[in-house]
Amino acid sequence: MNIVKKIFKWLGIIILALILIIVILCIYVSKKTAVTITKGDAVDYVTALTQVGDAAVEIYGFDIIVNDTSVLEGITASDFDILNNTVTNWIDPATGKSPEVFEDDEISIRVSGDTLMLRTRPFSILGKTFFVAMHEPWEVSCTNSRLNFTAFDINETKTAIIDDCVYGQHTYAGITREYLLHLPKDSAGNVMKNVPIMVWNIGGSEYEMPIKQAVLTDRSVVSMETAGVKCATLKFGIANPNYMFSASLDPEKIKLIDRNNAVQMSLIDSLITEGIIDSTRVYVCGASSGGGATMRFCMQFPDKIAAAIPCCSMDPIVPIHQVKEKYEGQFIEDLKTAFQKDVYKWNGSDMELMPIDQEAFIKLPICFAHAEADNVCKVTSSISMFEARKALGAESDRLVIYSPQEMEEYGEGGMIYSHFSWVRVLNDWTDDSPITWMLEKEK
């Protein structure tokens, strides 16, 4: 009986301690997330100019319409200060440390009539991160308080490149999916013809997310245009639940992954027919769950793809992540077998298992990219797929494994962000990087 009383006593103490911690945390959060300035009475309408960053949307400027132009007389960039502005990354690439508020906001201004055009060093739309995933909102302060405003005073948001994309829906293989398509334009603003295309398969955290939101989670749609490369980019919204680990044990999940790929390939085929896309330069990429889906894509349509980058892949081919290797090389042997089995394709009325085009699949150049310290999708999956294909005769593949130091160079690392190897893939345009290597390939 005494033991039971002691147990309940300690349970009570623990519960009270947890309640106290929660109360203190709530007070702390409420104070940290409170704004310190109020909107100035001269500010009439604020448009935030944004771009897609590595881990969050970034703000690079504001267009501010005022109701009293006298406040703009003699105004200079030095009159403004942006509070709580940091990079979007987990690590600041410039310092190798946790992000700090910018010392120099790099503000410039221009006045046109009743509009103040303020441009700044790009910063996270979320503001300053604290306590892992909580944020302290950004604020714009001016020596003339009539021009102050905060994150809560934005009237409109414009997003570079994304706002100019084609939004649509496509139906094939018995399902309809949303998509966003970036089509490069010439100097006259006309859509270019016969350009390459990169389709990016979404990751698990983006499943069931509206496509207009999903395209803001990484730089896959904007990477090419930002780098000055005239390549169409395509991203589909996938509504099925995240297939997670060991999806290969569930035929219905595999069938649905292959169905989603068939929808994407159908739209690409139509763009080829219209003369917009070059059929010899179709590239397929994706990260995490999307890396696994990319491998399924390569197995389904190897004759239509010029090259592929499955990044930090999950395992819809064979179980890898939540099982132990029974013997050295087990995963490689399992993958060799799986790579020679059937895949689902649309037969006009249903998804049907059909043989893989083995010759085209083995010839298809694939670059496996992965972070060495990835603790979400372990690097074993990429190594094993590379070795399995090599054993089957693949001669054009690459295996790129990023060290922790190489990940930190691009602002990613740590317990969670060591998984974000796609950040490096999408931002590395050096000679022979995965993405430059891919774009050199033609069928």
Disulfide bonds with the S-S distance in Angstrom:
none
